Amino acid sequence: MKSIKLRHVLVAAAVGAVVLTGCSGGEEAATEKGSASQAADKPKPQDKPTKTEAPAAQDVRIVKAGVEDHQTWGPKAYVVHYEAKNSGAGAASYYAEIEFLDKDGDHLGQTGITVDKLGPGKTAAKDTAPLEAEITNGEVSDIRSARVTTVERTDAQ
């Protein structure tokens, strides 16, 4: 039960970070409308990708997924084993979304995962399982596959 509560806190924190990021973009857009020259004067680090960095989408992948008895997620849980490999030049944190699909490939729901402060060239192997509340278009028992749909990479401080 503690792991489920902790997971809710982690998912809420990740969603909060995404919401805050979205809010800052809105403020920037408002600034750009007010004064285009002010917005143009601000350098944006994310606008300058380095040649050594691979796209973030390639850094997170599912290794294995399916129903199994799991120490954390319980008996007959649908567990997704995934890894994040930092192919960039510096430490990075990742937020990714995993989508769950039924036998017809239709969307059942999704969950968010995070990997924090992963060093360059390092790989983190983790696992996750969907909560009932995350499956909005069916039941957890309907899940037949999973895929990574979104990956966001941020430079770690």
N, C-alpha and C positions, 0 to 999 in steps of 0.2 A: 504494500500500500504506500510505503514511503517513496518508492521509486516512481509510482504513478504521480504522486503529489509533486515530487521534484521535477518530473517531466513536464507537468503542467506549468510550473514556474519557469523552466527553461524555454518552453515553447512561447509562453507569454513574453518573456524577455526578448526572444528573437523577433517576435511580431512587433513588439514595442520599438526595437531598433529599426526595423523596416519602416514602421510608421514614422518615426522621427526622421529617418533619411528622406522619406517622401515629403515630409513637411518642409525640410530645408530646401528641397528642390522647388517647392511652391513659392517660398520666400524669394529665392533667387530669380524665379520667373517674374515675380512682381517687381523686383529691382531692375531687371532687364527692361521691362516695359517703361519704368520711370526714367531710366537713363542707360541707354545702350553703351555709352562710353565707359561708365562705371563697371558694368558687367564684363566688358571686353578687357579691362585692365586687370582683372583678377585671374591669375593663372590657376588652372585646375589640374592637379596631379594626375587624375584619371584620364585626362585627355592626352597624356604622353606615355603610351604603352612602350615598354622596352621590347627589343627583339627577342630577348631570352625568355620572356614569359609566354607560356602557352595559354590559350583561352581557358577561362575558369571552368567551363563546362566539361573539359577533358580531365579536370583534376579530381572529380568525384564520380565514383562508379559503384554499381551494385555488384557484389561478388557472388552472392547466393541469396535466394529468397524462397520461402516456403513454410509449410506448417511443421512445427517441431515442438518438443517439450523443452522449455528454456528455464534456466534458473531464475532469471529476472522477470520475464514476460509470462511465465506460467506454462501449464500443459496445453498442448495443441494450439499454440500461438502462431500467428503468421509473422515470422521474423525475417527482417531484411538485414543481411550482413553487407556492410559497405566499407569502402576505404576512400580516404582523401589523400592525394599525393601532391605535395606542393612542388610544382615544376617551375616556380618563379625564382627570382634572384634573392628575395628577402622573405622574412617570416610573414605568414598570412593567416587570416581567419576566414572560415567558410561558413556560409549559410546555404543550405540546399533544401529543395522540396522534393519529396518522393510521392508520386501519384500511385494509387492502388486501382487496379482494373479487374473487372469480372471476366468470365469466360468468353464474352463477346468483345472484349477490349474496351468496354464502356467504363467511364470514370465513376469510381465509388467514393473517393475522398482522397485526402492527402495529409501528410505530416511534414513538419519541418525538422531539420537536423542541423547541428552546429559542430564545428571543429575549430577550436581556438588556438591561436599562436603556434601554428605548425611551422617548424623551421624549413628552410629551403632544402629540397631534396628528400625530406622526411615523408613518411607515410603513416597515417593513423588508421587502424582498423577498428570498427565499431559495429554495433547492431542496434536496431530499433524495431518496434512493433506498433501498429496503429492502435489508438484508443477507440473505443466504441463511438465516442463523440466526434471523432474525425471522419468516420465513415457515414456520410450523409445521404448517399444514394443506394443504400442496401445494407447488408450486414457484413461484419468482419469475416464470417464464414463464406461469403461470396467471393472473396479475393482469390484470384488465380495468378496474378502477376503484379509486378511493381516496376516503376521506371523513374529515373531522375529527370525532373522537368525544368528545374531552375537551379542555377548555381551562382552565388554572388561571392566574390573574393575581395577582401579588404586587406590592406597592408596592416600588419600587427605593429603596435607601438612598443 
